[in-house]
Amino acid sequence: MRQENMRRLISVASLVILALVFGFTSNGFFTATNILSILRECGITGIIAIGVSFVIITAGIDLSTGAAVGFVSMLCANLLYNYALPAGLIMLISILAGTVCGVLNGFIVTKLRVPEFIATLSTQYLFRSMVFVFAIREMGVITNKKITDPGILIMGGSINGIYLVTITFLVLAVIGQIILKKTKLGTYIYATGANRKSADLSGINTDKVRWTVFIITGFLCGIASIFEIGRIGSATTDLGTGLEFEVIAAVVIGGCAFSGGRGDIFGTTVGAIFMAVLQNGILKYNLPTAAQLIIKGVVIVIMIIFDSVYNQYMQKKIHEKANEEANEGVQTAGGEA
Amino acid sequence: MSALLEMKEIEKSFNGSPVLKKVNFSVEPGEVHALMGENGAGKSTLIKILTGIYPKDGGQIYWNGEPVTVDNRKDAQALGIGVIYQELSLIPTLTVMQNVMLGKEQSKFGFVNARKMKKKVTELIEKYGFNVKADEVVETLTIAQRQTVEILKALSEESRLIIMDEPTASLSAKESDALFGIIEQLRKDGVSVIYISHRLEEVYRLSDRLTVLRDGVREAVLTKEQIIPGDVVRLMIGKELSEATASNSLRKSDAPVRLKVNGLTKKGVFHDISFEIHEGEIVGFAGLVGAGRTEVMRCIYGADSYDSGTVEFEGETLAKQITKNIRTGFGFVPEDRRNQGFTPLLSIEKNVALTNYDTLAKSGFVKAAAEKKLGVEMVDKLAIKPGDSQIPVGNLSGGNQQKAVLAKWLSRDLKLLIVDEPTAGIDIGAKDEIYKILESLAENGTSVIMVSSDLQELLRVSQRIIVMRKGGIFTEFSSGRITQEDVLMAESGILTKEGKADE
């Protein structure tokens, strides 16, 4: 079996096991309502995770996504409250603002040559500060105002019980997978992450590739923000805090390697669902918050350790197999000498 | 007779010292032309000028009789010159097809036409009978198969000339044979090959013509009938030099055995390595690139693991752990100085201290005064310039950097020092100093293993020379006077002088 398929099988298997554990130990896990609710919960993480998968496959990282969602959501809430702009325009602005965040990240990384980690850590601060710039104030005090525009609120809704965010996520995931596997850009994303020097030598503009994946991530943050405010019906200053880690965890659990060149959107989708199942299942136990966080943390750490161990094991096996094949001739080499 | 490639009176200097002196070189269509010469003879400079990596100082390149300029790799590619690099440049997680077509995908609106590309690549594979499939992932392939992917890449670019630089360095005998088959096919197809190798028997077997370079001068061009291995070696080294640099009399030591290696094997890398090193002895390890010398030394030191065999140190089985071995009295000066030898941003003093914290620190706290004292002491002892132990090692010259690396070990009570290519890239004055350091170490009872590709150096410093070849020990020179020719022939698998073959 090809390593890619093997890794996929493992992602799916761990998701199934996790679901079974919750199914048998808690009440009301395997009900239609709960499953639809899980699929709703994974939507926002999943949409952003598609972009972050691209970034991680190019051997990069984006730590600014949570703050970008916070900023874009607040900007939209502000415009709705102060100017009552129509919903369509708000959505356009949301996507544009998200994209601008991605353009900025890509610019800092590829043009100013700042390493991804530090670049997006700084823009995380910048975007979070923008949240406070656009926060709605009454007499100088930040106030949380309800969004009343039905066009926005409908984005938090569902059709026949299936939430719009779920549908959007799955459609975008399919598109993402097609981009990775069927287009030139996809091949270049893998090539950039697996061996950038060699990709450069093959005439690929790897800076352009790296900038593009940041822009895609920003664009997706914009889309995610629409669903975020549609669902909550308001924007708080801490909206999106920690979301970037949820996203990165989903991507890594799904099989994208930090070293680049490995993983796909199928895996990321599984990873996003895994994160939502974990969150949903833990809540069913009625545990104190600390215990919930501990379980969640421990499971994520185990998954990530497993991923690392598995990758090392596979590398070793591949190496051994290659050596073995090469060595069928070694005896003759010795004899000749 | 119209040559495919002609390079006329090519000149090149680095920092005022000439590397190529009016070199002429030509390749016919469908010809396998070997390019030979010692390290530093100018082979790779000539190739780098041909592929546009270096600009030339003088001379002219002709392609199919037309004068051309090659300013970068793209120019070379456009002419039809492909290069198979020593360190392979493929994308490990992509398939053979994706690698071959990388950067020149057949696509419409950004969507790649996988079927069309696969057909094209499969046709090429079948035409040449290569042992790979278009949709295999490159990281699952052997080194030899990856090389064929590189060749495929060159062929898909319609290359008329393929340059192979030491292509068999990491191949087994069977794989090498397969490669020779491919080269044969290329020749039949009218594709020319420039073949750079140190392995005489390969060159002898493959090439239609052979050009020998020595010190930047074209020494000879031989046709197939004129190639006699002994003559080629003599041309590469030069007669006078060979006599002048012959070894002092080699000798066996009767001091007690310090290191005893028995049947050491690491599958696919080296096999059945056995030798002994005595106290106060300097033993040279000769061999071509890929012979497995560095790999053996890394295993003995504890940096890598091996599959079978034993290593005994003063009668006791050696730990496979670097930390323990250092405590036992091991020192290791690696080949890749900048990445493995020292920490460039740290001062000489701190670099020296790194291997000495067992005595320089107490309950985790560094004794600053002792650390400083040791740094100053070592700078004085080895005459590291400039004489300031606070200077970051990265700012020193190559020779002084290497002295700083030696200082890390010489500051300890050393029983066995392994040095790998100790003077690579170091100027002559500093080389001499390093030889003196090694010699004085040996006089004081430390055993020294010196892996080197510099024949003059091996002959000058070693008391015995062990020659490795294709992962095994080929022979050992342990008596009498020998010359560079003798070592070079042994490295290539030709034995003229006494010396017992191991198998």
HADDOCK unambig.tbl for C-alpha pairs under 7 A between the chains (distance, minus, plus):
assign (segid A and resid 182 and name CA) (segid B and resid 111 and name CA) 5.69 0.50 0.50
assign (segid A and resid 182 and name CA) (segid B and resid 112 and name CA) 5.82 0.50 0.50
assign (segid A and resid 183 and name CA) (segid B and resid 110 and name CA) 5.39 0.50 0.50
assign (segid A and resid 183 and name CA) (segid B and resid 111 and name CA) 4.09 0.50 0.50
assign (segid A and resid 183 and name CA) (segid B and resid 112 and name CA) 5.12 0.50 0.50
assign (segid A and resid 184 and name CA) (segid B and resid 110 and name CA) 5.56 0.50 0.50
assign (segid A and resid 184 and name CA) (segid B and resid 111 and name CA) 6.11 0.50 0.50
assign (segid A and resid 184 and name CA) (segid B and resid 112 and name CA) 5.84 0.50 0.50
assign (segid A and resid 191 and name CA) (segid B and resid 91 and name CA) 5.91 0.50 0.50
assign (segid A and resid 194 and name CA) (segid B and resid 91 and name CA) 5.86 0.50 0.50
assign (segid A and resid 194 and name CA) (segid B and resid 92 and name CA) 6.54 0.50 0.50
assign (segid A and resid 194 and name CA) (segid B and resid 93 and name CA) 6.55 0.50 0.50
assign (segid A and resid 195 and name CA) (segid B and resid 91 and name CA) 5.56 0.50 0.50
assign (segid A and resid 198 and name CA) (segid B and resid 89 and name CA) 5.39 0.50 0.50
assign (segid A and resid 198 and name CA) (segid B and resid 90 and name CA) 6.51 0.50 0.50
assign (segid A and resid 202 and name CA) (segid B and resid 102 and name CA) 6.32 0.50 0.50
assign (segid A and resid 202 and name CA) (segid B and resid 103 and name CA) 5.38 0.50 0.50
assign (segid A and resid 203 and name CA) (segid B and resid 103 and name CA) 5.56 0.50 0.50
assign (segid A and resid 204 and name CA) (segid B and resid 103 and name CA) 5.78 0.50 0.50
assign (segid A and resid 261 and name CA) (segid B and resid 93 and name CA) 6.08 0.50 0.50
assign (segid A and resid 262 and name CA) (segid B and resid 93 and name CA) 6.75 0.50 0.50
assign (segid A and resid 318 and name CA) (segid B and resid 140 and name CA) 5.63 0.50 0.50
assign (segid A and resid 322 and name CA) (segid B and resid 140 and name CA) 6.55 0.50 0.50
assign (segid A and resid 322 and name CA) (segid B and resid 141 and name CA) 5.87 0.50 0.50
assign (segid A and resid 322 and name CA) (segid B and resid 142 and name CA) 4.53 0.50 0.50
assign (segid A and resid 323 and name CA) (segid B and resid 142 and name CA) 6.71 0.50 0.50
assign (segid A and resid 323 and name CA) (segid B and resid 268 and name CA) 5.76 0.50 0.50
assign (segid A and resid 325 and name CA) (segid B and resid 142 and name CA) 6.96 0.50 0.50
assign (segid A and resid 326 and name CA) (segid B and resid 142 and name CA) 6.23 0.50 0.50
assign (segid A and resid 326 and name CA) (segid B and resid 172 and name CA) 6.43 0.50 0.50
assign (segid A and resid 327 and name CA) (segid B and resid 172 and name CA) 6.61 0.50 0.50
assign (segid A and resid 327 and name CA) (segid B and resid 268 and name CA) 5.53 0.50 0.50
assign (segid A and resid 329 and name CA) (segid B and resid 172 and name CA) 5.81 0.50 0.50
assign (segid A and resid 329 and name CA) (segid B and resid 173 and name CA) 5.72 0.50 0.50
assign (segid A and resid 329 and name CA) (segid B and resid 174 and name CA) 4.69 0.50 0.50
assign (segid A and resid 330 and name CA) (segid B and resid 172 and name CA) 5.76 0.50 0.50
assign (segid A and resid 330 and name CA) (segid B and resid 173 and name CA) 6.54 0.50 0.50
assign (segid A and resid 332 and name CA) (segid B and resid 173 and name CA) 6.67 0.50 0.50
assign (segid A and resid 333 and name CA) (segid B and resid 172 and name CA) 6.70 0.50 0.50
assign (segid A and resid 333 and name CA) (segid B and resid 173 and name CA) 5.15 0.50 0.50
assign (segid A and resid 333 and name CA) (segid B and resid 470 and name CA) 6.96 0.50 0.50
assign (segid A and resid 334 and name CA) (segid B and resid 472 and name CA) 6.88 0.50 0.50
assign (segid A and resid 337 and name CA) (segid B and resid 474 and name CA) 6.46 0.50 0.50
assign (segid A and resid 337 and name CA) (segid B and resid 493 and name CA) 6.87 0.50 0.50
